[in-house]
Amino acid sequence: MIRIGQAGIPLSCKGRTNKDGIVYTHKNLDLNAIEIQFVRGLYVMPEEEADFIKDYAKKNDIEIHVHAPYYLNLAGDREEVEMSYEKILKSAEMANDIGAKDLVIHPGFYGENGERRTLNLIVKNTTKIAGLLKKQKIKTKLALETMGKQKVFGSIEEIVSVCTHVKDIVPAIDLGHIHARGNGCLKEREDFDALFEKLKPLHLRHYLIHITGVLYEKGNEYYHLPIKKGDMPLAPLIDLILDKKLNVTLISESPLLEHDAVYIKLQVEKAIMKRTGKEVAYYKDLSEVS
Ligand SMILES: [Zn+2]
């Protein structure tokens, strides 16, 4: 199954609440996923809105993910780790209340520590926070994001390593970040094959994937670009997904948000048509794809 959506409330949606955003995503865009952004500080969603979103998503088959506050450091000093726990826990409670599948979190910084010590700290601290979530019967899973800057923990290898060590945690595969960190490493089909090969030990049944164009230099992300302005092609990724019949959620993080989510949808449908030989395709129907 292929799910497509954008990170946040669509730009063209007049109402600016998450409730408006999910309705618009379904009704106006005909997309079936959204990543709600709890990214700045500790956002509190009114209970009524949370109930509405949960019911609406269930009734209309929309998959919800949530992005936790950007600034987290699970490899920092005690104070920073405690602050991160609090933000993650509060976000996870809200994410669970709206029926979110994953809560996307940023791992942290190397700081003075070497790569190995940072990895050990992040494994230790994510184990603890995953345990706290389990104790509270929170069903939303933590999704550890791949990061786009050299000084930040979160290469694909590091994220896979943490996910191997910590039960109940999955990767959030941010392709813009991976591409930038690898200084433009995702261009050909074989590049995407190699990336998914690295994820193999995790035996994932679902892949949460962030997509955007990205401006980068020397392995560091500068900022996001519209997909068409970036140099990471979509076609080889979509081919891989269709070939391997992967269960994916593709979230547009481009500055054009839903416009690029719809662009992804059209590219998926184009790829389906190429395979079926028909002149119409619908991204939700993969029954004739071979
Ligand atoms: Zn992120």
Residues whose N, C-alpha, C, O or C-beta is under 5 A from the ligand:
A	BS01	ZN	E145
